[in-house]
């Protein structure tokens, strides 16, 4: 199987929505699909897809706030049948390195997620900075995590073999 990461294109929309739906309700409440559709229509930052054998199997992006010197990960998701294959980690590393290459490189990168996926981010070098019981409108608990995008962290990410 051949997989690569590239920029999201509008013709990827149907596959991205299908990947999202494959993660409902375990990883996303169905109500977040409206937010995803809105983000696809009017993105606040770049989005990327992982394409494996011609199929979109993962999607995610980020936003940067130059005022706060902060990057925020948005919509990191892998099609449910591809969980545990390393695709999510590769896409995460790609997004972090992409931010590191920006003219206004953020010092920190944050993400909010559910407790059952927070461990993934912690294994990738993120630290938990807050936990909010019932922190999402859906009533699900929320965990906020942060990654320091230091030069040492960037060098470590560059040394890891990932998808290209």
C-alpha positions in Angstrom: 0.0 0.0 0.0 1.2 3.5 -0.9 0.2 6.4 1.3 1.0 10.1 1.0 0.0 13.4 2.5 -1.2 16.3 0.4 -3.3 19.5 0.7 -7.0 19.0 0.9 -8.9 19.8 -2.3 -12.7 20.4 -2.6 -13.1 17.1 -4.5 -12.0 15.4 -1.3 -15.0 16.6 0.6 -17.2 13.5 0.2 -14.4 11.2 1.4 -13.6 13.5 4.3 -17.2 13.5 5.5 -17.3 9.7 5.1 -14.2 9.4 7.2 -15.7 11.6 9.8 -18.9 9.6 9.9 -16.9 6.4 10.4 -15.8 7.8 13.7 -19.3 8.7 15.0 -20.3 8.2 17.8 -17.1 6.8 19.3 -14.8 9.7 18.5 -17.1 12.5 17.4 -20.7 13.3 18.1 -22.8 13.5 14.9 -23.5 17.2 15.8 -19.9 18.1 14.9 -20.5 17.4 11.2 -22.0 20.8 10.7 -18.9 22.4 12.1 -16.7 20.3 9.8 -18.8 21.3 6.8 -18.5 24.9 7.8 -14.7 24.6 8.2 -14.4 23.0 4.8 -16.3 25.8 3.2 -14.4 28.6 5.0 -11.1 27.3 6.4 -9.1 29.3 8.9 -5.9 27.5 8.0 -4.5 24.7 5.8 -6.1 21.2 5.7 -4.4 18.0 4.6 -5.4 14.5 3.6 -3.7 11.2 3.7 -4.3 9.3 0.5 -3.7 5.5 0.5 -4.1 3.6 -2.7 -6.1 6.5 -4.2 -8.5 6.8 -1.2 -8.7 9.5 1.4 -8.2 7.8 4.7 -7.3 10.7 7.0 -7.9 14.4 7.3 -6.7 17.2 9.5 -5.4 20.8 9.6 -4.4 23.6 11.8 -4.9 27.3 12.5 -2.3 29.8 13.7 -2.9 32.8 16.0 0.1 35.2 15.5 -1.2 37.3 18.4 -0.9 34.4 20.9 2.1 32.7 19.2 0.0 29.6 19.1 -1.0 26.9 16.7 -4.2 24.9 17.1 -4.8 21.5 15.6 -8.2 21.0 14.1 -10.0 17.9 12.8 -7.4 15.2 13.1 -9.2 12.1 12.1 -8.5 8.8 10.5 -11.1 6.6 8.9 -12.2 4.0 11.5 -11.0 1.0 9.6 -7.5 2.5 9.5 -7.1 3.2 13.2 -3.9 1.9 14.7 -1.9 1.9 11.4 0.4 4.9 12.1 -1.5 7.1 9.7 -2.8 9.4 12.5 0.7 9.8 13.9 2.2 10.5 10.5 -0.5 13.2 9.8 0.1 14.8 13.2 3.9 14.9 12.6 3.3 16.4 9.2 1.1 19.2 10.6 3.6 20.0 13.3 6.4 20.2 10.9 4.3 22.3 8.5 3.7 24.8 11.3 7.4 24.8 12.2 8.2 25.8 8.6 5.9 28.8 8.7 7.4 32.3 8.8 5.5 33.0 12.0 6.3 29.7 13.7 4.1 29.2 16.8 5.9 28.5 20.1 3.1 26.1 21.3 0.6 23.9 19.5 -2.6 23.0 21.3 -5.4 20.5 20.8 -8.5 19.7 22.6 -9.9 16.2 22.6 -11.8 13.5 24.5 -10.2 11.6 27.3 -10.1 8.4 25.3 -7.8 10.0 22.6 -5.7 12.2 24.9 -3.3 9.4 25.4 -2.4 9.3 21.7 -1.3 13.0 21.9 0.6 12.4 25.1 2.5 9.5 23.5 3.4 12.0 20.7 4.9 14.5 23.2 1.9 16.6 24.2 1.3 17.5 27.8 -2.1 17.8 29.4 -2.8 21.3 30.6 -6.5 21.1 31.5 -9.3 18.7 31.9 -13.0 19.9 31.7 -15.7 17.5 32.8 -18.6 18.1 30.4 -16.5 20.6 28.6 -18.1 20.1 25.2 -21.6 21.3 24.3 -22.3 17.6 23.6 -21.7 16.9 27.3 -18.5 14.9 26.6 -15.5 15.6 28.7 -12.7 17.7 27.2 -8.9 17.5 27.6 -6.6 20.3 26.5 -3.0 19.4 25.6 0.0 21.4 24.5 3.2 20.7 22.5 6.2 23.0 22.7 7.4 23.5 19.1 11.0 23.9 20.1 14.0 23.4 17.8 14.8 20.1 19.6 11.2 18.9 19.1 11.3 19.8 15.4 14.6 17.9 14.9 13.1 14.9 16.7 10.1 15.0 14.4 12.3 15.2 11.3 14.2 12.1 12.3 11.1 10.0 12.5 10.2 8.0 9.3 6.7 9.0 8.3 4.6 9.3 5.2 5.6 11.9 2.7 
